[in-house]
């Protein structure tokens, strides 16, 4: 580890921050209760007892070199908390790993399998840095990321939980691993040691080549777009690739990592932030359809308030930014959802049916989803494609008629 390298400030990744802000704002009572519960001294006592029951505590006198490495990592990461190392008690499965048992103010790191025998000092330094990264995330920033984790876990065990909570927790865990891999690098200042540590932990091998594994990851990524299937940890090749991206600092580094971790937002796999985004896009969509006065019938406005209780018709045409946000959607299911929403408005008031359907079609054409809308409209309204084709051809004229004084209102 280079003594001259300075520790760079390392903030939690944007997703982690955005999710914490969302929960603190939208789940205020639960957030406040969870924050208070986490400060309970009895909770820390239970964790200490559990550690004593399930591990072998490694005393400083028994492994002074290990604690010396730990002290160097603490210094690199700006930590001053007391630390203790443990070896997990388990059958010989060959698995190698480490885990952090969080107790406020104290660093408790447990090793799993033959880690201490198979990792070189630089690799062990990286592993300790990774685990202290988990501690640092929960200990600092006023404990908001510890509260985020615990609140999401509590929501997952609630009978009223939704799939969005599971997806949010999954993405939180994946991004936390990406962040802690960066702490691993900061701890040892050695990209190859950080990556060989990951590969050894994944494979159980005693000797691996980081250079060879990086060539392997390049080959994987050369085959096209990828997205992790990990539930709590990204795949090893993704973690190695993401860490190298961060170390090399290409201009679009964070965007590329986000594409691999989150992928394209999909309607059938939304997290809390994706759900909020979909709600915002739905509002844009309804505003884009209903901004003209002739569309403001009682039936239409009542239907809009089923989506948004506070709905009031926009007073002007939607902005280019709103239309672009809708047009940039790259999820077929979300596009179909838009079509169904628009079709609902086009058919909820029989007096406006033809101009409403024309307006919905023209908006879909602007968004590039007119083919989906045509298919759905013909099926749901039971009209022939030839009949719908006539409406398409006359759509502008139909709207001009609705806009004129005395037109359909």
C-alpha positions as CSV (number, residue, x, y, z in Angstrom):
1,X,0.0,0.0,0.0
2,X,1.5,3.3,-1.0
3,X,2.1,5.7,1.9
4,X,1.9,8.7,-0.5
5,X,-1.6,8.1,-1.8
6,X,-4.2,10.3,-0.2
7,X,-7.6,9.1,0.8
8,X,-10.2,10.6,-1.6
9,X,-13.5,11.7,-0.3
10,X,-16.0,9.0,-1.2
11,X,-19.7,9.8,-1.0
12,X,-22.4,7.2,-1.1
13,X,-23.5,6.5,-4.6
14,X,-26.4,8.6,-6.0
15,X,-28.9,5.7,-5.8
16,X,-28.2,5.2,-2.1
17,X,-28.7,8.8,-1.4
18,X,-31.8,9.1,-3.5
19,X,-33.4,6.1,-1.8
20,X,-32.6,7.3,1.7
21,X,-34.0,10.7,0.9
22,X,-37.2,9.1,-0.5
23,X,-37.8,7.0,2.6
24,X,-37.0,9.8,5.0
25,X,-39.6,12.0,3.2
26,X,-42.3,9.5,2.3
27,X,-42.1,7.2,5.4
28,X,-41.5,9.8,8.1
29,X,-43.1,8.0,11.0
30,X,-41.5,4.7,10.3
31,X,-38.1,6.4,9.6
32,X,-38.3,8.2,13.0
33,X,-39.2,5.1,14.9
34,X,-36.5,3.0,13.2
35,X,-33.9,5.6,13.9
36,X,-34.7,5.6,17.5
37,X,-34.8,1.8,17.8
38,X,-31.4,1.4,16.2
39,X,-29.8,3.4,19.1
40,X,-31.1,0.9,21.7
41,X,-28.0,-0.3,23.8
42,X,-29.7,-3.7,24.3
43,X,-29.6,-4.3,20.6
44,X,-25.8,-3.9,20.6
45,X,-25.5,-6.2,23.6
46,X,-27.5,-8.9,21.7
47,X,-25.2,-8.6,18.7
48,X,-22.1,-8.9,20.8
49,X,-23.4,-12.0,22.5
50,X,-24.4,-13.5,19.1
51,X,-20.8,-12.9,17.9
52,X,-19.4,-14.7,20.9
53,X,-21.7,-17.7,20.3
54,X,-21.1,-18.1,16.6
55,X,-17.4,-17.2,16.1
56,X,-13.9,-17.5,17.3
57,X,-12.7,-14.1,18.5
58,X,-9.2,-13.4,17.2
59,X,-7.3,-11.6,20.0
60,X,-4.8,-8.9,19.0
61,X,-1.9,-10.7,20.7
62,X,-2.6,-13.8,18.7
63,X,-2.5,-12.1,15.2
64,X,-0.7,-8.8,15.6
65,X,0.0,-8.6,11.9
66,X,-3.7,-8.8,11.1
67,X,-4.5,-6.0,13.5
68,X,-1.7,-3.9,12.0
69,X,-3.3,-4.3,8.6
70,X,-6.6,-3.3,10.2
71,X,-5.1,-0.2,11.7
72,X,-3.7,0.9,8.4
73,X,-7.1,0.4,6.7
74,X,-8.8,2.5,9.5
75,X,-6.3,5.3,8.9
76,X,-6.8,5.2,5.1
77,X,-10.6,5.3,5.5
78,X,-10.6,8.0,8.2
79,X,-11.9,5.7,11.0
80,X,-10.9,5.8,14.7
81,X,-13.3,3.2,16.1
82,X,-12.1,0.2,18.0
83,X,-12.0,-3.0,15.9
84,X,-12.2,-6.7,16.6
85,X,-11.7,-9.6,14.2
86,X,-13.4,-13.0,14.3
87,X,-13.4,-16.3,12.5
88,X,-16.8,-17.8,11.7
89,X,-17.5,-21.3,13.0
90,X,-18.7,-23.4,10.1
91,X,-18.1,-26.7,8.4
92,X,-15.3,-26.8,5.8
93,X,-17.1,-25.8,2.7
94,X,-14.2,-24.0,1.0
95,X,-16.2,-20.8,0.9
96,X,-14.2,-17.6,1.5
97,X,-15.7,-14.3,2.6
98,X,-16.0,-11.8,5.4
99,X,-19.0,-10.0,6.9
100,X,-19.5,-6.9,9.1
101,X,-21.6,-7.2,12.3
102,X,-22.7,-3.7,12.8
103,X,-22.6,-2.2,16.3
104,X,-22.6,1.6,16.6
105,X,-19.1,2.9,17.2
106,X,-17.4,-0.5,17.0
107,X,-15.9,-2.4,14.0
108,X,-16.6,-6.1,14.1
109,X,-15.4,-8.1,11.1
110,X,-15.8,-11.9,10.8
111,X,-13.9,-14.0,8.3
112,X,-15.5,-16.9,6.6
113,X,-13.5,-19.9,5.5
114,X,-9.7,-20.0,4.9
115,X,-9.4,-16.3,4.1
116,X,-6.5,-15.6,6.4
117,X,-4.5,-18.5,4.9
118,X,-5.2,-17.9,1.2
119,X,-5.1,-14.1,0.8
120,X,-1.9,-12.1,0.4
121,X,-1.5,-9.1,2.6
122,X,-2.6,-6.6,-0.1
123,X,-5.7,-8.8,-0.8
124,X,-6.5,-9.1,2.9
125,X,-6.1,-5.3,3.2
126,X,-8.6,-4.9,0.3
127,X,-11.1,-7.3,2.0
128,X,-10.8,-5.5,5.4
129,X,-11.3,-2.2,3.5
130,X,-14.4,-3.6,1.8
131,X,-15.9,-4.6,5.2
132,X,-15.0,-1.4,6.9
133,X,-16.8,0.3,4.0
134,X,-20.0,-1.4,5.1
135,X,-19.4,-0.1,8.6
136,X,-18.5,3.4,7.4
137,X,-21.7,3.6,5.4
138,X,-23.8,2.7,8.4
139,X,-21.9,4.7,11.0
140,X,-21.5,8.0,9.3
141,X,-23.9,10.4,7.5
142,X,-25.9,10.6,10.7
143,X,-26.8,6.9,10.4
144,X,-29.3,7.6,7.6
145,X,-28.0,4.6,5.5
146,X,-28.3,2.3,8.5
147,X,-31.9,3.4,8.9
148,X,-32.5,2.9,5.2
149,X,-31.3,-0.7,5.4
150,X,-33.2,-1.6,8.5
151,X,-36.4,0.1,7.3
152,X,-36.3,-1.7,4.0
153,X,-35.7,-5.0,5.8
154,X,-38.6,-4.3,8.1
155,X,-40.9,-3.5,5.1
156,X,-39.9,-6.8,3.5
157,X,-41.2,-8.7,6.5
158,X,-44.5,-6.7,6.6
159,X,-47.5,-8.6,5.3
160,X,-48.5,-5.4,3.4
161,X,-45.1,-5.2,1.6
162,X,-45.0,-4.7,-2.2
163,X,-42.6,-5.9,-4.8
164,X,-41.2,-2.4,-5.1
165,X,-39.7,-2.7,-1.6
166,X,-38.0,-5.9,-2.5
167,X,-36.5,-4.4,-5.7
168,X,-35.5,-1.3,-3.8
169,X,-33.6,-3.4,-1.2
170,X,-32.0,-5.5,-3.9
171,X,-30.7,-2.4,-5.7
172,X,-29.6,-0.8,-2.4
173,X,-27.5,-4.0,-1.6
174,X,-26.0,-4.1,-5.1
175,X,-24.9,-0.4,-5.1
176,X,-23.6,-0.9,-1.5
177,X,-21.3,-3.6,-2.8
178,X,-20.1,-1.4,-5.7
179,X,-19.3,1.3,-3.1
180,X,-17.5,-1.0,-0.7
181,X,-15.4,-2.3,-3.6
182,X,-14.2,1.2,-4.0
183,X,-13.3,1.3,-0.3
184,X,-11.4,-1.9,-0.8
185,X,-9.3,-0.1,-3.5
186,X,-8.8,2.9,-1.3
187,X,-7.6,0.7,1.5
188,X,-4.9,-1.1,-0.5
189,X,-4.3,1.3,-3.4
190,X,-3.9,-1.7,-5.7
191,X,-6.5,-2.5,-8.4
192,X,-5.1,-5.9,-9.1
193,X,-5.1,-6.9,-5.4
194,X,-8.7,-5.7,-5.1
195,X,-9.8,-7.8,-8.0
196,X,-7.8,-10.9,-7.1
197,X,-9.4,-10.7,-3.7
198,X,-12.8,-10.8,-5.3
199,X,-11.9,-13.7,-7.6
200,X,-10.4,-15.8,-4.8
201,X,-13.4,-15.2,-2.6
202,X,-15.7,-16.3,-5.5
203,X,-13.7,-19.3,-6.6
204,X,-11.8,-20.5,-3.5
205,X,-8.5,-20.6,-5.5
206,X,-5.2,-19.8,-3.8
207,X,-3.6,-18.3,-6.9
208,X,-5.4,-16.1,-9.5
209,X,-4.3,-13.5,-12.0
210,X,-6.2,-10.2,-11.9
211,X,-4.8,-9.2,-15.3
212,X,-6.2,-12.4,-16.8
213,X,-9.6,-11.9,-15.1
214,X,-9.8,-8.3,-16.4
215,X,-9.2,-9.6,-19.9
216,X,-12.1,-12.1,-19.3
217,X,-14.4,-9.3,-18.2
218,X,-13.5,-7.2,-21.3
219,X,-14.4,-10.2,-23.4
220,X,-17.8,-10.6,-21.6
221,X,-18.6,-6.9,-22.0
222,X,-17.7,-6.9,-25.7
223,X,-20.6,-9.2,-26.4
224,X,-23.2,-6.4,-25.9
225,X,-25.3,-4.8,-23.1
226,X,-25.4,-6.6,-19.8
227,X,-27.4,-6.3,-16.6
228,X,-26.8,-8.0,-13.3
229,X,-29.1,-10.7,-12.0
230,X,-27.6,-10.5,-8.5
231,X,-29.9,-10.4,-5.5
232,X,-27.5,-9.0,-3.0
233,X,-24.1,-8.9,-4.8
234,X,-23.4,-8.2,-8.4
235,X,-21.6,-11.0,-10.3
236,X,-17.9,-11.1,-9.8
237,X,-17.1,-10.0,-13.4
238,X,-19.4,-7.0,-13.0
239,X,-17.8,-6.0,-9.7
240,X,-14.3,-6.2,-11.3
241,X,-15.4,-4.3,-14.4
242,X,-17.1,-1.6,-12.3
243,X,-14.1,-1.1,-10.0
244,X,-11.8,-0.7,-13.0
245,X,-14.2,1.8,-14.5
246,X,-14.1,3.8,-11.3
247,X,-10.3,3.7,-11.1
248,X,-9.8,4.6,-14.7
249,X,-12.5,7.4,-14.5
250,X,-13.9,7.4,-18.0
251,X,-16.3,10.3,-18.7
252,X,-19.5,8.2,-18.7
253,X,-18.3,5.8,-15.9
254,X,-21.3,6.3,-13.5
255,X,-23.9,6.1,-16.3
256,X,-22.4,2.8,-17.6
257,X,-22.3,1.3,-14.1
258,X,-26.0,2.4,-13.6
259,X,-27.0,0.7,-16.8
260,X,-25.4,-2.6,-15.7
261,X,-26.9,-2.4,-12.1
262,X,-30.4,-1.1,-12.9
263,X,-30.8,-1.7,-16.6
264,X,-33.7,-0.1,-18.5
265,X,-36.5,0.8,-16.1
266,X,-39.2,-1.8,-16.5
267,X,-42.9,-1.5,-15.4
268,X,-42.9,-5.1,-14.0
269,X,-39.8,-4.6,-11.9
270,X,-40.0,-1.1,-10.3
271,X,-38.2,0.0,-7.2
272,X,-39.5,2.9,-5.1
273,X,-37.6,5.4,-7.2
274,X,-38.9,3.9,-10.4
275,X,-42.4,3.9,-9.0
276,X,-42.1,7.6,-8.2
277,X,-40.7,8.2,-11.7
278,X,-43.6,6.3,-13.3
279,X,-46.1,8.3,-11.3
280,X,-44.4,11.5,-12.5
281,X,-44.5,10.3,-16.1
282,X,-48.2,9.4,-15.8
283,X,-48.9,12.9,-14.7
284,X,-47.0,14.3,-17.7
285,X,-49.0,12.0,-19.9
286,X,-52.4,13.1,-18.6
287,X,-51.3,16.7,-18.7
288,X,-50.1,16.3,-22.3
289,X,-53.5,14.9,-23.3
290,X,-55.8,17.3,-21.3
291,X,-54.2,20.7,-21.7
292,X,-56.9,21.9,-24.2
293,X,-60.1,23.4,-22.8
294,X,-62.5,21.4,-25.0
295,X,-61.3,18.2,-23.2
296,X,-62.4,19.4,-19.8
297,X,-65.7,17.6,-19.4
298,X,-66.9,16.6,-15.9
299,X,-66.5,12.9,-16.8
300,X,-62.9,13.4,-18.0
301,X,-61.8,15.5,-15.0
302,X,-63.4,13.0,-12.6
303,X,-61.5,10.2,-14.3
304,X,-58.2,12.2,-14.0
305,X,-58.8,12.6,-10.3
306,X,-58.9,8.9,-9.9
307,X,-55.2,9.0,-10.8
308,X,-54.4,12.2,-8.9
309,X,-56.8,13.6,-6.3
310,X,-55.5,17.1,-6.7
311,X,-55.6,17.1,-10.5
312,X,-56.3,20.4,-12.2
313,X,-56.0,20.8,-16.0
314,X,-52.7,22.4,-17.1
315,X,-53.1,25.9,-18.4
316,X,-50.6,25.6,-21.3
317,X,-49.2,23.0,-23.7
318,X,-46.7,20.6,-22.1
319,X,-43.1,21.5,-22.3
320,X,-40.6,19.9,-24.7
321,X,-38.8,18.4,-21.7
322,X,-42.0,16.6,-20.5
323,X,-42.7,15.3,-24.0
324,X,-39.0,14.2,-24.3
325,X,-39.2,12.4,-21.0
326,X,-42.3,10.4,-22.2
327,X,-40.8,9.8,-25.7
328,X,-37.5,8.4,-24.2
329,X,-39.2,5.4,-22.7
330,X,-37.5,2.2,-23.7
331,X,-39.8,-0.4,-22.0
332,X,-42.6,-2.0,-24.2
333,X,-44.7,-2.7,-21.1
334,X,-44.6,0.9,-20.0
335,X,-45.4,2.1,-23.5
336,X,-48.4,-0.2,-23.5
337,X,-49.4,1.2,-20.1
338,X,-49.3,4.7,-21.6
339,X,-51.6,3.5,-24.4
340,X,-54.1,2.0,-22.1
341,X,-54.2,5.2,-19.9
342,X,-54.8,7.3,-23.0
343,X,-57.5,5.0,-24.3
344,X,-59.3,5.2,-20.9
345,X,-59.5,9.0,-21.3
346,X,-60.5,8.7,-25.0
347,X,-63.5,6.5,-24.1
348,X,-64.7,7.8,-20.7
349,X,-67.0,10.5,-22.1
350,X,-69.1,9.3,-25.1
351,X,-69.8,12.9,-26.1
352,X,-66.1,13.5,-26.7
353,X,-65.3,10.1,-28.1
354,X,-64.1,10.9,-31.6
355,X,-62.0,14.0,-30.9
356,X,-60.7,12.4,-27.7
357,X,-59.6,9.4,-29.6
358,X,-58.0,11.6,-32.2
359,X,-56.1,13.6,-29.6
360,X,-54.9,10.4,-27.9
361,X,-53.7,9.0,-31.2
362,X,-51.8,12.3,-32.1
363,X,-50.1,12.3,-28.8
364,X,-49.1,8.6,-29.2
365,X,-47.7,9.5,-32.7
366,X,-45.7,12.3,-31.0
367,X,-44.3,9.8,-28.5
368,X,-43.6,7.1,-31.2
369,X,-46.1,4.6,-29.8
370,X,-48.9,5.0,-32.3
371,X,-48.6,1.4,-33.6
372,X,-49.2,0.0,-30.0
373,X,-52.1,2.4,-29.6
374,X,-53.7,1.4,-32.9
375,X,-53.5,-2.3,-32.0
376,X,-54.9,-1.8,-28.4
377,X,-57.6,0.7,-29.5
378,X,-58.9,-1.6,-32.3
379,X,-59.0,-4.6,-29.9
380,X,-60.5,-2.8,-26.9
381,X,-63.0,-0.7,-28.8
382,X,-63.8,-3.5,-31.2
383,X,-63.3,-1.4,-34.3
384,X,-61.7,-2.4,-37.6
385,X,-58.3,-1.2,-38.6
386,X,-59.7,0.4,-41.7
387,X,-62.1,2.4,-39.6
388,X,-59.3,3.5,-37.3
389,X,-57.2,4.4,-40.3
390,X,-59.8,6.9,-41.3
391,X,-59.7,8.5,-37.9
392,X,-55.9,8.7,-38.2
393,X,-56.1,10.5,-41.5
394,X,-58.7,12.9,-40.2
395,X,-57.3,13.4,-36.7
396,X,-56.0,16.9,-37.2
397,X,-59.3,18.0,-38.8
398,X,-61.3,16.4,-36.0
399,X,-59.3,18.3,-33.4
400,X,-59.6,21.6,-35.2
401,X,-63.4,21.1,-35.1
402,X,-63.4,20.4,-31.4
403,X,-61.3,23.6,-30.8
404,X,-63.8,25.9,-32.6
405,X,-66.5,27.7,-30.7
406,X,-69.5,25.4,-30.8
407,X,-67.4,22.3,-31.3
408,X,-67.7,19.3,-29.1
409,X,-67.1,20.1,-25.4
